[in-house]
Amino acid sequence: MSVESPGSCMTMLFVFDAPTEPADNVQAHIDAFVPRLIWAPARTPFTMWGKYAGRGVLLKGKLLGVNEGSARVFSHANDKRSFVAVEQRYDDDMERVKPGLELVESSFELSP
């Protein structure tokens, strides 16, 4: 599922009907983003997305070498299911779209 903002930001959610390894999921997305989307990003790990604990990283730098922004990648798994959340965020749009991105994060439910 993909949720796009009025600007250039978006959230993508990948849901799997099987447990997957969060560290592998996050690394696969980092490998896809660096260096294609974001070159030499600052990396900040995090462990919560909404109400879910897991593995995540914030990649901050210039998206496509032009605009300041970030990509956040997070993954969670339980015994039956897993998900990956990917956010692409441009700094210029954040004031306008931050409430929507936070709503997606806070309201997401991984059904049992």
N, C-alpha and C positions, 0 to 999 in steps of 0.2 A: 504494500500500500504506500502511496506517496501523497503527501500533503504539501501543497505549494502555497507560498505567501503571495500577497499582492506585489511584493518586490521580487528579489531573486533568491530568497531563502527557501529551504524546504526540509521536510523530515520524511525519511523513508523507513518503513518498518517491514522487516522480514520475519515471518513467524514459521517455525518448523514443528511438525508433529512428532518430534523426536528430540531427545537431549543432544546438544552439540557442545563442543568445548568453547567457552567464552573467549579464552585467550587466543585460540586459533581463529575464531570469527573476527576478532578485533584486528589481529595481525593481517588477515587476508584483505581487509578493507584498507588498512594502512598501506599495504603493498600496492593496492590499486590507486590510491590517492597520491602517493609520493613516488615519483616527482611529477606525475601527470597533472594533478589538480593544484597541488600546493608544494612549492619547492622549499627545502630546508626548514620545515616548520619547527616552532617551539612545541614541545610535547609535554603535556600535563596529564598524568594519570588521575582517574577518579573511579569510585566504586559504587555509586548510586545513580540511578536514572529513575525518576519518579519514586515509586515505592519498592523498586527492585534492586537487590544487591547483585553485583557482578563485576565485570571487568570493562573499563572504558579508558579512552584517551581523547584529550582535546588537542587538535593539531591547529596551531595558530600561525598565520603568516599571510602572504599575498596569494590569493586565489587566482589561478591562471596567470600569475606573474603581474597582475594589474591592480586589483582591489584588495585592501586589507580585509581579512575575515578569518573564518575558522571552519573546521569540520570536527564534529564530535561523533565518535563511534563508541557504542556501548553494546554489550551482550550479556544476557542472563540465561541460565538454564536451570530447570528443575528435573525431577525424575522422568517426566513425560514429554515436556515441551521446551522450546527455547525461542529466543528472539534476538534480533540485532536491530538496533535503532541507529540511524545515521542522520545527522543534521548537517546541512551546509548553510553557513551563516555569513552574510556580508555585514561588516561593521556599520556601513552607511544605512542599512535597513533595520538594524536591531531595535532602535527606539520604537519604531512602528510595529514590528512583527514579534517582538519578544513575548508579549502576552499570549499570542496564539501558539508559539512554540512551547511555552510553559503549560498551556492548556492541554496540548497533545501529550506532553510528558506526564502531567499529573493525572490525566484521566485514562491513560492506557491500562487495560486489564488483559492479562494473559489468562484465557479461560482454562479451567482444569481439564 
